[in-house]
Amino acid sequence: MLTKPRGRVRRRKGQPNGRECQRGLPRLEKAGENFACEAPRAGAPRRRRNLPKGGGKATKNPQRMVVLDELRGFCLLLMLLYHAAYDLIAYCQIPIPLYAHPLLQNFLQPLFAGLFLLLSGCCCLRSRHPFRRGALALGCGLLATAATLFAQIGLPDWFGILHLIGCMKLLCALLRRPLRRLPPLPSAIACLLFFFLFYQLPYGRLGCGPITLPLPAWLYQSPCLFPLGLPGPGFASADYFPLLPWGFLFLLGVFLGEGLGPAPPAGLLHPHFPPLAWLGRHSLAIYLLHQPVLVWGLPPLTAGLRALGLPI
């Protein structure tokens, strides 16, 4: 415990005065000694910040939750396998019966896509530049739309997962202060309920499972409301994640991330499987590059394997 010195503190010989202390590094000495300011020694090493306990290299962001990167990398790996299976069927004429299984199409694929959105929401308001990251994601989504339109390979990507993440990050960046004033747990529960309420909105119904309410057909006559989950007649997209209902899943992640507080649990900060963490940190670049690599790389690869006599 530091004790306050009585009377006037005398400056030792060779110590700087008050003005010189302001230009130097103030430091409180140990208990029982004066509250004197000492100038930094010449040649003394500078203090390294952001060092984890037990030593190690300094990290750029000590509060980065590496476990979320690993989960995001796991979801990204599953997405790569899913898209590779689709490209093998569509462009290489290789039958994969498991791809059309209802468990994969109706449960597993939406589950891991939703988990990816949830993780993106968890990191949204914890980012230093959410507006810039949102603009980047939306710009990449628009680039994917233009590429699928001009390449004329399959269906165009009108409003996929990148469009959704970009729009939601921009919205959360604009509403950052109001979102942080809301209580995290009740807001997360409300977002989950709204997600299930609007889950079948793109199909003309409200509700989930057997409890549904049909919506009037005039809501689905406009060709411009597909980002909101109201696709018009003849609408088709290679990847479709509208704001309703998937935006509520992103907001659920936002409130879960805020509920962790400024100091998340230590178990979320340490890596457990570094390759997955690397995939999660570079998810945007991998997402943009994986489909052109698969579309242009798989057909010649399968043709070469067939030329070698392999039964593909």
Backbone bond lengths (Angstrom), bond angles and torsions (degrees), N, CA, C in turn:
res aa  C-N    CA-C-N  psi(-1)  N-CA   C-N-CA  omega(-1)  CA-C   N-CA-C  phi
1 M - - - 1.473 - - 1.536 108.85 -
2 L 1.340 116.86 131.12 1.450 121.85 -178.48 1.525 109.70 -80.14
3 T 1.307 116.61 137.41 1.464 121.85 -179.92 1.512 109.55 -108.35
4 K 1.303 114.70 138.98 1.455 119.86 -179.31 1.522 109.92 -78.92
5 P 1.309 117.97 126.57 1.472 119.63 -178.41 1.524 111.07 -70.28
6 R 1.322 114.54 147.94 1.456 120.16 179.39 1.526 110.00 -94.81
7 G 1.306 113.71 142.17 1.459 118.24 177.77 1.511 112.14 76.12
8 R 1.274 114.41 -164.10 1.450 120.98 -177.28 1.525 110.48 -84.16
9 V 1.310 115.02 133.04 1.452 120.58 -179.95 1.516 108.84 -83.60
10 R 1.321 115.05 123.44 1.456 119.21 179.69 1.523 110.15 -87.40
11 R 1.280 112.88 140.91 1.456 118.81 -179.69 1.512 109.26 -84.35
12 R 1.306 115.28 130.75 1.447 119.96 178.03 1.515 110.43 -70.82
13 K 1.288 114.20 163.36 1.451 119.69 179.03 1.521 109.59 -70.28
14 G 1.331 114.30 129.16 1.462 119.25 179.52 1.518 114.21 91.59
15 Q 1.368 117.45 -5.54 1.449 119.65 178.74 1.517 109.84 -88.62
16 P 1.350 117.61 149.16 1.468 120.94 179.04 1.513 110.81 -74.77
17 N 1.336 115.30 158.80 1.454 119.76 176.27 1.527 110.23 -83.00
18 G 1.359 117.12 -171.69 1.460 120.52 -175.13 1.515 113.50 -61.84
19 R 1.333 117.87 -42.36 1.462 120.00 -178.57 1.525 111.04 -66.59
20 E 1.344 115.55 -37.20 1.449 118.05 178.28 1.525 110.94 -68.94
21 C 1.328 117.00 -29.99 1.463 119.76 177.95 1.521 111.08 -64.92
22 Q 1.338 116.38 -36.67 1.455 119.43 -179.37 1.516 111.68 -64.37
23 R 1.341 115.64 -28.46 1.461 117.96 177.95 1.524 111.37 -87.10
24 G 1.300 118.53 -13.09 1.445 121.40 -179.81 1.510 111.16 -102.10
25 L 1.321 116.59 -152.21 1.454 122.18 -179.54 1.519 108.74 -112.85
26 P 1.336 120.18 107.31 1.455 121.26 178.57 1.517 111.13 -68.62
27 R 1.327 116.11 145.43 1.447 120.12 -178.99 1.519 109.67 -150.04
28 L 1.323 116.88 135.20 1.457 122.23 176.11 1.516 108.64 -87.07
29 E 1.335 115.34 130.62 1.445 118.12 -179.98 1.525 110.33 -81.76
30 K 1.307 115.70 179.03 1.449 120.98 -177.38 1.532 110.24 -67.91
31 A 1.322 114.67 166.86 1.464 119.99 -179.52 1.521 110.60 -61.70
32 G 1.332 114.71 141.71 1.445 120.18 179.77 1.505 113.45 92.60
33 E 1.344 119.03 -8.22 1.443 122.19 179.58 1.521 108.71 -113.50
34 N 1.304 115.70 174.00 1.446 121.05 -177.14 1.518 111.15 -74.29
35 F 1.355 114.05 154.71 1.453 120.69 173.25 1.526 107.58 -82.15
36 A 1.289 116.73 68.35 1.457 120.16 -174.95 1.511 109.63 -100.41
37 C 1.289 115.10 150.46 1.460 121.35 178.59 1.510 107.74 -99.92
38 E 1.304 116.24 125.27 1.441 120.62 -179.57 1.516 109.52 -108.72
39 A 1.308 115.38 138.41 1.458 120.28 177.28 1.521 109.39 -73.28
40 P 1.329 118.04 147.40 1.459 119.81 178.40 1.518 110.57 -63.51
41 R 1.326 114.99 137.46 1.459 119.59 179.39 1.516 110.85 -67.70
42 A 1.303 114.96 145.49 1.467 119.62 178.94 1.520 109.31 -67.00
43 G 1.322 115.73 129.36 1.458 120.89 179.45 1.505 114.40 81.96
44 A 1.360 117.31 2.53 1.462 119.35 179.82 1.521 109.50 -71.94
45 P 1.328 118.07 140.64 1.477 120.36 -179.40 1.517 110.81 -69.19
46 R 1.320 115.66 144.09 1.462 121.31 178.31 1.518 109.58 -74.82
47 R 1.328 115.77 147.14 1.451 120.35 -179.17 1.519 110.26 -71.44
48 R 1.327 116.52 131.26 1.465 121.53 178.90 1.517 109.02 -88.38
49 R 1.288 115.45 132.44 1.463 121.05 -178.32 1.519 110.12 -102.87
50 N 1.355 115.03 169.05 1.451 123.76 176.52 1.526 111.71 59.38
51 L 1.350 117.40 32.91 1.443 119.93 176.78 1.518 109.38 -86.90
52 P 1.327 118.39 130.36 1.460 118.92 176.25 1.505 111.12 -70.41
53 K 1.327 115.38 162.99 1.446 119.73 179.57 1.524 109.54 -65.78
54 G 1.296 115.11 136.67 1.447 119.44 -179.29 1.504 113.27 92.06
55 G 1.347 118.07 6.88 1.459 120.82 178.26 1.504 110.79 92.74
56 G 1.314 116.75 -164.28 1.446 121.64 -179.14 1.503 111.07 108.38
57 K 1.321 115.38 176.11 1.449 120.87 -178.03 1.516 110.73 -77.38
58 A 1.321 115.96 153.79 1.461 120.49 177.07 1.507 109.70 -69.89
59 T 1.320 117.46 139.71 1.454 122.59 -179.65 1.509 109.88 -105.43
60 K 1.316 114.96 147.83 1.457 119.55 -179.57 1.512 111.52 -68.41
61 N 1.322 117.14 -39.21 1.456 121.83 178.91 1.515 107.74 -133.23
62 P 1.337 119.06 97.61 1.460 120.26 -174.80 1.512 113.29 -68.13
63 Q 1.336 119.38 -17.37 1.448 121.95 -178.25 1.530 112.02 -98.19
64 R 1.307 119.59 13.51 1.461 121.68 178.22 1.530 108.79 -70.70
65 M 1.308 115.87 127.15 1.456 120.97 -177.66 1.530 108.34 -86.46
66 V 1.330 115.16 98.36 1.461 121.41 -173.60 1.523 110.99 -67.42
67 V 1.318 117.81 -30.32 1.465 120.11 179.40 1.527 110.65 -62.12
68 L 1.329 117.52 -35.40 1.460 119.77 176.48 1.525 110.79 -66.22
69 D 1.330 117.03 -36.66 1.466 119.47 174.16 1.521 110.96 -61.74
70 E 1.322 117.03 -40.03 1.465 120.26 -179.91 1.528 111.37 -66.82
71 L 1.313 117.41 -41.87 1.464 119.89 177.01 1.525 111.31 -65.16
72 R 1.326 116.53 -39.10 1.459 119.99 177.85 1.531 110.53 -66.42
73 G 1.336 116.73 -38.41 1.455 119.77 175.69 1.516 112.52 -64.59
74 F 1.339 117.20 -36.34 1.465 121.09 176.67 1.527 111.00 -64.13
75 C 1.329 116.60 -44.71 1.465 120.09 177.18 1.529 111.19 -63.28
76 L 1.322 116.67 -38.84 1.455 120.79 178.98 1.525 111.02 -65.16
77 L 1.317 117.39 -38.82 1.464 120.88 178.04 1.527 111.12 -64.18
78 L 1.325 116.84 -41.70 1.465 120.06 176.86 1.521 111.07 -64.84
79 M 1.333 117.45 -37.23 1.460 120.61 177.32 1.523 110.78 -64.32
80 L 1.331 117.69 -39.69 1.462 120.95 177.67 1.526 111.02 -61.07
81 L 1.326 116.88 -42.84 1.461 120.26 178.17 1.518 111.49 -65.36
82 Y 1.327 116.88 -39.51 1.463 121.13 179.73 1.525 111.30 -64.49
83 H 1.328 116.75 -46.23 1.467 120.25 179.61 1.524 111.59 -69.67
84 A 1.326 118.14 -33.09 1.462 120.46 176.42 1.528 110.59 -64.92
85 A 1.329 116.62 -39.35 1.465 119.39 177.08 1.527 111.03 -64.43
86 Y 1.342 116.82 -41.62 1.472 119.68 177.73 1.532 111.17 -62.35
87 D 1.330 117.54 -43.15 1.466 120.33 -178.15 1.528 111.10 -68.28
88 L 1.328 117.72 -35.29 1.466 119.91 176.58 1.523 111.16 -63.96
89 I 1.337 116.73 -36.46 1.468 120.04 178.69 1.524 111.09 -74.59
90 A 1.340 117.50 -44.57 1.463 121.23 -171.71 1.527 112.75 -78.39
91 Y 1.335 117.60 -38.87 1.461 120.11 -171.13 1.521 114.16 -111.74
92 C 1.332 117.10 -14.45 1.470 119.88 -178.87 1.524 112.80 -117.78
93 Q 1.344 116.67 -1.10 1.460 121.76 178.69 1.527 112.44 53.46
94 I 1.307 116.01 43.42 1.462 122.39 176.14 1.516 107.92 -106.76
95 P 1.327 118.72 115.32 1.472 119.72 -177.94 1.531 111.47 -72.60
96 I 1.318 114.92 133.16 1.473 122.02 175.92 1.534 106.14 -130.20
97 P 1.329 117.79 93.61 1.481 119.30 -175.45 1.526 113.55 -60.76
98 L 1.322 117.01 -31.15 1.461 119.19 -177.35 1.526 112.39 -65.34
99 Y 1.335 117.14 -23.81 1.465 120.09 -176.85 1.528 111.48 -63.32
100 A 1.314 117.41 -37.09 1.465 120.95 -177.62 1.523 113.50 -88.65
101 H 1.313 118.18 7.45 1.467 120.33 -178.93 1.530 109.64 -66.01
102 P 1.332 117.68 135.72 1.479 119.36 -179.15 1.525 113.78 -59.95
103 L 1.331 117.63 -31.57 1.455 119.27 178.84 1.524 111.40 -63.58
104 L 1.330 116.59 -37.05 1.464 119.91 179.46 1.516 111.45 -74.87
105 Q 1.328 117.30 -44.93 1.459 120.97 -174.01 1.526 112.82 -76.26
106 N 1.310 117.39 -36.54 1.461 120.33 -172.80 1.525 114.32 -99.26
107 F 1.337 116.98 -12.84 1.458 118.06 -176.48 1.533 112.33 -129.17
108 L 1.329 117.61 -57.76 1.465 119.73 -172.91 1.523 112.28 -68.73
109 Q 1.328 117.33 -44.14 1.468 118.93 -178.66 1.532 112.08 -63.95
110 P 1.353 120.00 -47.85 1.478 118.16 174.45 1.527 113.33 -64.80
111 L 1.335 117.36 -30.74 1.460 120.06 -178.84 1.526 111.13 -63.95
112 F 1.330 117.21 -49.75 1.468 119.51 -177.11 1.522 111.74 -75.23
113 A 1.326 117.92 -30.44 1.462 119.17 173.23 1.527 110.28 -65.87
114 G 1.334 117.02 -40.95 1.460 120.21 177.21 1.512 112.32 -66.05
115 L 1.343 117.49 -36.25 1.457 119.98 177.02 1.524 110.93 -65.26
116 F 1.333 117.14 -37.22 1.460 120.70 177.03 1.530 110.88 -63.44
117 L 1.332 116.91 -41.55 1.463 120.38 177.10 1.522 111.36 -66.25
118 L 1.313 116.59 -39.23 1.470 120.79 179.13 1.530 110.47 -61.59
119 L 1.323 116.58 -43.45 1.463 120.45 179.66 1.527 111.17 -67.42
120 S 1.337 116.91 -37.38 1.464 119.28 176.70 1.519 111.14 -63.42
121 G 1.341 116.74 -38.40 1.458 119.60 176.82 1.514 112.71 -66.97
122 C 1.344 117.65 -35.96 1.471 120.33 179.40 1.523 111.70 -60.63
123 C 1.329 116.40 -34.29 1.468 120.22 -176.55 1.523 112.84 -93.00
124 C 1.324 118.67 -1.81 1.466 120.83 -170.61 1.529 111.46 -64.96
125 L 1.327 117.44 -63.12 1.458 120.38 -175.94 1.520 112.92 -76.61
126 R 1.320 117.99 -11.35 1.457 120.56 175.36 1.520 111.39 -83.23
127 S 1.325 116.46 -8.79 1.464 120.70 178.44 1.522 110.09 -77.73
128 R 1.322 116.07 150.34 1.465 120.47 178.63 1.523 112.11 -76.58
129 H 1.315 117.20 -25.96 1.466 120.95 -176.47 1.531 109.50 -133.45
130 P 1.340 119.01 67.77 1.472 119.47 -178.57 1.515 112.95 -65.72
131 F 1.340 117.75 -33.88 1.465 119.03 -179.22 1.534 110.32 -66.67
132 R 1.325 116.72 -43.20 1.459 119.80 -179.94 1.525 111.17 -66.17
133 R 1.322 116.81 -40.51 1.460 119.80 178.83 1.522 111.31 -67.31
134 G 1.333 117.07 -36.49 1.458 119.83 177.08 1.518 112.14 -66.27
135 A 1.329 116.47 -42.51 1.457 119.68 177.65 1.527 111.16 -63.07
136 L 1.334 116.81 -37.47 1.463 120.32 178.39 1.524 111.38 -65.83
137 A 1.331 117.03 -44.24 1.465 120.25 -179.99 1.526 110.96 -65.18
138 L 1.341 117.44 -42.17 1.459 119.68 178.99 1.529 110.99 -66.39
139 G 1.335 117.04 -39.63 1.460 119.56 177.14 1.517 111.99 -62.64
140 C 1.335 117.27 -39.53 1.467 120.09 176.95 1.527 111.13 -66.75
141 G 1.338 116.86 -35.52 1.458 119.14 176.12 1.517 112.14 -64.60
142 L 1.331 116.94 -42.35 1.467 120.03 176.93 1.530 110.88 -65.76
143 L 1.323 116.91 -34.22 1.462 120.21 175.58 1.528 110.94 -64.53
144 A 1.330 116.83 -39.30 1.463 120.33 176.59 1.522 111.17 -65.12
145 T 1.339 116.84 -38.14 1.469 119.84 176.57 1.525 110.72 -61.77
146 A 1.334 116.80 -47.38 1.463 120.17 179.97 1.522 111.39 -63.38
147 A 1.331 117.23 -39.96 1.463 120.17 -178.91 1.523 111.52 -65.52
148 T 1.338 117.53 -42.71 1.464 119.27 179.59 1.523 112.37 -71.24
149 L 1.325 117.51 -26.45 1.465 119.81 176.79 1.522 111.30 -72.78
150 F 1.326 117.22 -44.87 1.465 119.93 -175.62 1.524 111.98 -81.01
151 A 1.323 117.56 -31.48 1.466 119.27 179.67 1.517 111.85 -74.21
152 Q 1.342 117.32 -25.75 1.460 122.83 179.38 1.527 111.50 54.89
153 I 1.327 115.24 44.34 1.459 121.54 175.09 1.522 107.27 -111.69
154 G 1.311 116.28 106.28 1.447 120.47 -178.21 1.527 111.51 71.93
155 L 1.326 115.63 -156.42 1.455 121.57 -178.81 1.525 110.60 -83.81
156 P 1.326 118.72 150.17 1.472 120.44 174.65 1.517 111.07 -70.70
157 D 1.316 115.05 152.41 1.465 122.13 179.38 1.525 107.51 -96.73
158 W 1.337 116.62 92.09 1.455 120.72 -174.03 1.521 112.60 -78.67
159 F 1.313 116.96 -44.28 1.474 119.79 -178.30 1.518 107.63 -152.05
160 G 1.350 114.37 84.48 1.448 119.95 -177.98 1.513 112.36 -96.12
161 I 1.303 115.09 -160.40 1.462 120.31 -174.01 1.525 111.55 -70.57
162 L 1.351 117.96 -30.51 1.463 119.80 176.85 1.525 111.55 -68.99
163 H 1.331 117.19 -40.16 1.469 119.98 176.10 1.531 110.56 -59.37
164 L 1.337 114.85 -44.81 1.475 119.06 -178.76 1.527 111.42 -63.73
165 I 1.337 117.37 -47.58 1.464 120.30 -178.80 1.524 110.45 -62.35
166 G 1.337 117.07 -41.82 1.458 119.66 179.40 1.518 112.44 -62.76
167 C 1.334 117.24 -46.00 1.470 120.40 179.73 1.527 111.44 -64.09
168 M 1.322 117.21 -42.23 1.456 119.72 -178.00 1.523 111.65 -69.77
169 K 1.318 118.14 -36.35 1.467 119.40 177.40 1.519 111.35 -67.46
170 L 1.318 117.23 -38.98 1.462 119.63 176.41 1.526 110.70 -64.66
171 L 1.332 116.37 -42.01 1.463 120.03 179.28 1.526 111.20 -64.57
172 C 1.320 117.52 -42.79 1.462 120.26 -179.98 1.526 111.30 -69.42
173 A 1.338 117.13 -32.08 1.464 119.12 176.96 1.529 110.93 -66.66
174 L 1.333 117.04 -37.96 1.459 120.29 178.43 1.530 111.80 -71.54
175 L 1.334 117.32 -32.74 1.462 122.03 -178.15 1.527 111.97 -106.07
176 R 1.307 116.42 31.79 1.462 120.54 -174.01 1.527 111.96 -61.10
177 R 1.303 117.44 -48.88 1.463 119.72 -177.65 1.524 112.86 -67.38
178 P 1.346 120.39 -46.73 1.473 118.15 176.76 1.521 113.47 -61.29
179 L 1.323 118.01 -36.35 1.464 119.45 179.71 1.521 111.51 -65.80
180 R 1.326 116.82 -35.30 1.456 119.53 -178.58 1.522 112.41 -76.53
181 R 1.323 117.51 -14.91 1.468 120.06 176.33 1.530 111.79 -82.41
182 L 1.327 117.40 -17.89 1.457 120.13 -178.39 1.521 110.55 -77.81
183 P 1.328 118.00 145.78 1.476 119.95 177.11 1.530 110.14 -67.85
184 P 1.322 119.04 129.30 1.473 120.43 -172.03 1.522 114.61 -63.40
185 L 1.333 118.36 -47.66 1.455 120.10 -173.44 1.528 112.89 -66.92
186 P 1.349 120.57 -51.66 1.474 118.46 177.26 1.532 112.82 -61.60
187 S 1.329 117.22 -35.77 1.466 119.52 179.27 1.525 110.85 -67.05
188 A 1.335 117.42 -38.64 1.460 120.26 177.72 1.524 111.38 -64.81
189 I 1.318 117.24 -40.61 1.472 120.66 178.28 1.522 110.26 -64.44
190 A 1.342 117.56 -41.20 1.466 121.03 178.86 1.530 110.79 -63.89
191 C 1.324 117.52 -40.67 1.470 120.29 178.49 1.524 111.45 -63.84
192 L 1.319 117.10 -39.72 1.464 120.43 178.50 1.524 110.93 -64.19
193 L 1.325 117.55 -41.64 1.461 120.72 178.60 1.529 111.37 -65.72
194 F 1.330 116.70 -41.69 1.461 119.55 178.72 1.533 111.22 -67.21
195 F 1.327 117.24 -32.39 1.462 119.75 177.45 1.531 110.59 -61.81
196 F 1.322 117.10 -46.75 1.464 119.63 179.26 1.524 111.42 -70.23
197 L 1.330 117.39 -30.51 1.463 119.88 178.47 1.524 111.60 -65.20
198 F 1.340 116.93 -40.85 1.462 121.17 -176.85 1.531 112.99 -99.67
199 Y 1.331 117.62 12.43 1.463 119.73 -173.59 1.531 112.46 -60.88
200 Q 1.310 117.86 -36.77 1.458 121.51 -178.17 1.528 112.37 -102.45
201 L 1.322 117.00 18.50 1.465 119.81 177.92 1.524 112.51 -59.41
202 P 1.338 121.48 -42.30 1.478 119.40 178.17 1.524 113.74 -63.11
203 Y 1.323 117.79 -15.14 1.465 121.41 -179.34 1.526 112.20 -103.76
204 G 1.329 117.14 10.06 1.456 120.74 174.46 1.500 115.37 89.39
205 R 1.334 117.32 19.28 1.463 119.40 -177.51 1.520 109.96 -139.77
206 L 1.304 115.69 156.92 1.463 123.42 169.61 1.513 108.32 -109.03
207 G 1.327 115.71 144.20 1.452 119.32 179.43 1.511 111.30 109.09
208 C 1.323 115.16 -176.32 1.460 121.65 -177.31 1.516 108.65 -147.02
209 G 1.318 115.93 141.26 1.455 120.42 179.82 1.525 111.22 73.71
210 P 1.328 116.41 -141.18 1.475 118.46 -178.42 1.523 114.07 -76.19
211 I 1.321 117.93 -15.92 1.465 121.45 -178.37 1.519 108.30 -94.93
212 T 1.331 116.57 97.61 1.461 121.48 -178.48 1.529 109.62 -135.27
213 L 1.325 113.71 158.92 1.457 121.71 177.94 1.516 108.44 -130.27
214 P 1.346 118.51 117.92 1.471 119.34 -179.49 1.523 111.79 -68.53
215 L 1.318 115.27 144.72 1.455 122.59 -179.41 1.529 109.95 -104.60
216 P 1.335 117.55 154.07 1.470 119.84 -179.43 1.528 111.44 -64.52
217 A 1.324 115.80 148.73 1.464 121.12 -174.99 1.516 112.17 -71.43
218 W 1.339 118.80 -22.61 1.459 119.46 -177.24 1.527 112.51 -67.96
219 L 1.342 117.27 -17.21 1.460 119.34 176.05 1.525 112.18 -68.04
220 Y 1.319 117.28 -19.84 1.466 121.95 -173.66 1.534 111.55 -112.48
221 Q 1.309 117.00 29.79 1.458 120.85 179.70 1.521 113.30 -100.67
222 S 1.313 117.78 -15.52 1.459 120.35 -177.97 1.528 110.10 -86.86
223 P 1.332 118.68 138.54 1.471 120.77 177.53 1.524 113.83 -83.36
224 C 1.339 117.84 0.71 1.473 120.95 -173.76 1.520 113.94 -111.48
225 L 1.324 118.39 -1.04 1.460 120.79 -175.61 1.523 113.13 -99.72
226 F 1.324 117.52 11.49 1.469 118.76 -178.66 1.528 113.00 -64.63
227 P 1.361 121.95 -28.24 1.469 117.58 175.54 1.520 113.86 -63.58
228 L 1.325 117.36 -24.99 1.468 120.70 -179.83 1.513 112.95 -86.40
229 G 1.329 118.26 -3.02 1.456 121.34 -177.16 1.502 113.44 96.45
230 L 1.328 117.82 17.98 1.465 123.01 179.17 1.536 108.57 -121.24
231 P 1.327 118.37 75.59 1.465 120.54 -177.57 1.522 111.35 -69.89
232 G 1.333 115.90 142.33 1.450 121.14 179.93 1.518 112.03 -82.78
233 P 1.309 117.18 -178.10 1.479 120.94 179.67 1.522 111.10 -63.11
234 G 1.322 115.73 134.27 1.451 121.31 178.06 1.512 115.23 75.71
235 F 1.318 118.40 9.49 1.464 120.45 -178.94 1.521 110.06 -70.59
236 A 1.333 116.45 134.89 1.468 122.38 177.20 1.521 108.15 -147.85
237 S 1.303 116.45 134.49 1.466 121.69 -178.39 1.522 108.39 -141.00
238 A 1.325 115.40 142.19 1.464 119.69 179.01 1.512 111.22 -65.44
239 D 1.317 117.69 -33.65 1.462 123.29 -179.38 1.518 106.72 -140.31
240 Y 1.322 117.20 121.35 1.471 119.31 -173.01 1.523 109.23 -132.36
241 F 1.342 115.22 111.31 1.464 123.06 175.84 1.522 107.84 -133.29
242 P 1.343 117.86 84.44 1.469 120.04 -177.52 1.519 112.12 -71.53
243 L 1.335 114.93 165.96 1.467 120.68 -179.87 1.517 112.03 -61.52
244 L 1.322 116.52 -34.75 1.454 121.82 174.24 1.534 107.63 -112.89
245 P 1.323 118.10 115.07 1.466 129.15 17.63 1.529 114.69 -102.08
246 W 1.358 118.65 -8.14 1.461 119.90 -165.10 1.527 112.79 -69.65
247 G 1.319 117.89 -21.91 1.455 119.16 176.84 1.525 112.49 -63.92
248 F 1.334 117.48 -31.71 1.468 119.74 177.71 1.527 110.99 -68.42
249 L 1.327 117.24 -31.25 1.461 118.95 176.53 1.529 110.63 -69.06
250 F 1.327 117.29 -36.77 1.457 121.01 174.73 1.532 110.04 -63.35
251 L 1.336 117.42 -44.50 1.466 120.47 178.39 1.529 111.61 -64.87
252 L 1.323 116.68 -33.22 1.467 119.29 174.76 1.525 110.10 -59.14
253 G 1.333 117.00 -42.82 1.452 119.97 175.91 1.516 112.44 -64.47
254 V 1.330 117.11 -36.59 1.468 120.39 178.36 1.527 110.63 -60.07
255 F 1.316 117.15 -46.99 1.466 119.77 -177.56 1.535 111.53 -72.50
256 L 1.330 117.43 -31.70 1.462 118.73 174.66 1.523 110.66 -66.52
257 G 1.332 116.60 -39.35 1.458 119.55 176.74 1.512 112.58 -65.44
258 E 1.340 117.06 -38.27 1.460 119.82 176.70 1.523 111.58 -68.82
259 G 1.327 116.50 -30.87 1.456 119.44 178.94 1.516 113.44 -67.95
260 L 1.334 117.53 -20.24 1.461 120.12 177.35 1.524 112.34 -71.08
261 G 1.331 116.89 -20.99 1.450 120.40 178.87 1.521 112.38 82.02
262 P 1.335 116.29 178.20 1.470 119.69 -178.64 1.519 113.59 -68.99
263 A 1.336 117.76 -22.40 1.461 121.44 179.52 1.524 108.68 -120.16
264 P 1.331 118.36 92.28 1.464 120.74 -178.52 1.524 111.47 -67.93
265 P 1.331 117.92 165.04 1.473 120.06 179.09 1.524 111.68 -58.29
266 A 1.336 114.60 146.64 1.464 119.64 -176.25 1.517 112.56 -62.56
267 G 1.339 117.08 -27.59 1.458 119.31 -179.89 1.511 113.72 -66.32
268 L 1.342 117.73 -20.47 1.460 120.78 178.84 1.526 112.61 -85.87
269 L 1.321 117.98 -9.47 1.462 121.04 -173.88 1.518 113.35 -95.98
270 H 1.318 117.82 -15.47 1.457 120.75 -174.17 1.529 109.89 -105.95
271 P 1.324 118.37 137.79 1.472 120.85 -178.88 1.523 111.47 -73.71
272 H 1.332 114.92 146.19 1.453 122.22 175.36 1.530 111.70 -115.43
273 F 1.320 117.01 -30.67 1.468 122.00 178.02 1.522 107.66 -142.20
274 P 1.322 118.56 89.11 1.474 122.22 -172.21 1.529 115.28 -55.54
275 P 1.365 121.06 -36.43 1.485 117.68 178.69 1.530 113.29 -59.35
276 L 1.334 116.88 -39.86 1.466 118.96 177.66 1.524 111.17 -68.16
277 A 1.335 116.48 -36.26 1.462 119.27 176.92 1.525 110.92 -63.62
278 W 1.325 116.98 -37.57 1.469 120.39 177.54 1.518 110.71 -64.70
279 L 1.319 117.71 -42.78 1.471 120.94 176.55 1.528 110.56 -60.46
280 G 1.333 116.70 -42.56 1.457 119.46 -178.77 1.513 113.08 -66.50
281 R 1.336 117.98 -35.63 1.463 120.60 179.50 1.525 111.82 -71.14
282 H 1.318 118.16 -25.64 1.470 121.88 -178.20 1.524 111.05 -113.83
283 S 1.339 116.33 32.72 1.466 120.12 -173.90 1.531 112.44 -64.70
284 L 1.335 118.15 -36.54 1.462 120.05 -177.32 1.526 111.11 -66.19
285 A 1.330 117.24 -46.83 1.460 120.31 -179.94 1.526 111.25 -64.78
286 I 1.323 117.06 -40.52 1.464 120.10 179.35 1.513 110.59 -66.73
287 Y 1.323 117.47 -39.01 1.465 120.24 179.15 1.526 110.98 -63.21
288 L 1.313 117.12 -39.58 1.460 119.85 -178.72 1.522 112.16 -71.10
289 L 1.322 117.43 -33.31 1.464 120.57 -172.73 1.522 114.22 -94.16
290 H 1.335 117.63 -20.18 1.458 117.49 -169.90 1.520 112.63 -68.97
291 Q 1.330 118.14 -39.12 1.460 119.27 -175.73 1.533 112.45 -69.81
292 P 1.342 120.95 -44.61 1.471 118.13 174.23 1.526 113.05 -59.94
293 V 1.338 117.57 -37.30 1.464 120.09 178.63 1.520 110.79 -65.00
294 L 1.338 116.83 -42.40 1.461 119.93 -179.66 1.530 111.57 -68.97
295 V 1.335 116.79 -44.13 1.465 120.06 -176.01 1.525 111.31 -66.08
296 W 1.332 116.37 -39.93 1.467 119.42 -177.51 1.516 113.10 -92.19
297 G 1.322 117.95 -15.16 1.456 119.76 -177.71 1.509 115.44 -99.59
298 L 1.340 117.52 -33.07 1.457 119.59 -177.03 1.522 113.88 -69.38
299 P 1.357 121.26 -43.37 1.480 119.29 -179.77 1.524 114.08 -58.63
300 P 1.339 121.11 -49.71 1.478 117.38 177.54 1.523 112.98 -65.68
301 L 1.339 117.38 -30.68 1.457 119.29 178.12 1.521 111.07 -65.99
302 T 1.320 116.99 -46.54 1.464 119.75 179.12 1.527 111.32 -67.28
303 A 1.352 116.76 -35.82 1.471 118.64 176.93 1.528 111.01 -63.60
304 G 1.335 116.52 -40.36 1.453 119.16 177.60 1.516 112.66 -65.43
305 L 1.321 117.40 -39.26 1.470 120.42 178.40 1.524 110.80 -67.51
306 R 1.329 117.82 -35.73 1.464 119.80 177.14 1.527 111.21 -69.28
307 A 1.344 115.59 -34.17 1.467 118.28 177.49 1.510 111.83 -65.96
308 L 1.337 116.65 -27.72 1.464 120.69 176.96 1.517 112.77 -79.75
309 G 1.326 116.86 -2.32 1.453 120.92 178.01 1.505 115.18 91.30
310 L 1.312 117.79 10.50 1.453 119.60 179.07 1.532 109.88 -76.97
311 P 1.326 118.01 138.55 1.478 120.43 -178.59 1.527 111.96 -76.98
312 I 1.306 116.05 85.17 1.471 121.05 178.98 1.522 108.71 -116.97
